[in-house]
Amino acid sequence: MTARKAAPRKHRPADCPVCKGTGEIPVPVRLGRARRVVGTQNGFCLNCLGSGLNPDTD
């Protein structure tokens, strides 16, 4: 028998530079007439649409 060929390794796509691969980013919470920032909450990363992968790589 012939020797088996190793399957080519699939490379992992790069992480999103904005959210660092998490898919979420901190979004400031504003309150009152002066719209002052009172805290932050988790928001959806608009660069990768929550997938955590870099959309610029092909």
C-alpha positions as CSV (number, residue, x, y, z in Angstrom):
1,M,0.0,0.0,0.0
2,T,1.1,3.5,-0.5
3,A,1.6,6.0,2.3
4,R,-1.4,8.3,3.2
5,K,-1.1,11.9,2.3
6,A,-1.7,14.4,5.1
7,A,-4.8,16.5,4.6
8,P,-4.1,20.2,4.0
9,R,-4.6,22.2,7.2
10,K,-7.3,24.8,7.1
11,H,-6.2,28.2,8.3
12,R,-8.3,30.0,10.9
13,P,-9.6,33.4,9.6
14,A,-8.2,36.4,11.3
15,D,-10.1,38.1,14.2
16,C,-11.9,41.3,13.7
17,P,-9.6,44.3,14.5
18,V,-12.5,46.3,16.1
19,C,-13.9,43.8,18.6
20,K,-10.8,41.5,18.8
21,G,-12.9,38.4,17.8
22,T,-15.6,38.7,20.4
23,G,-18.4,40.1,18.2
24,E,-19.3,42.7,20.9
25,I,-18.1,46.2,21.6
26,P,-18.8,48.6,24.5
27,V,-21.4,51.2,23.7
28,P,-21.9,54.3,25.9
29,V,-25.3,54.7,27.5
30,R,-26.5,58.3,27.5
31,L,-29.1,59.7,29.9
32,G,-31.0,63.0,30.4
33,R,-31.4,66.2,28.5
34,A,-27.6,66.9,28.5
35,R,-27.1,63.4,27.1
36,R,-24.3,62.7,29.7
37,V,-22.7,59.2,29.6
38,V,-23.8,57.2,32.7
39,G,-22.3,53.8,31.7
40,T,-21.7,51.3,29.0
41,Q,-23.4,48.2,27.7
42,N,-22.5,45.5,25.2
43,G,-23.3,46.3,21.6
44,F,-23.2,44.5,18.3
45,C,-19.9,44.9,16.3
46,L,-20.9,46.6,13.0
47,N,-17.6,45.7,11.4
48,C,-17.9,41.9,11.5
49,L,-21.7,41.8,12.2
50,G,-21.1,39.8,15.4
51,S,-19.2,36.9,13.8
52,G,-15.8,38.0,15.3
53,L,-14.0,37.3,11.9
54,N,-12.2,39.9,9.9
55,P,-14.5,40.8,6.9
56,D,-11.6,42.3,4.9
57,T,-9.8,38.9,4.3
58,D,-10.8,36.8,1.4
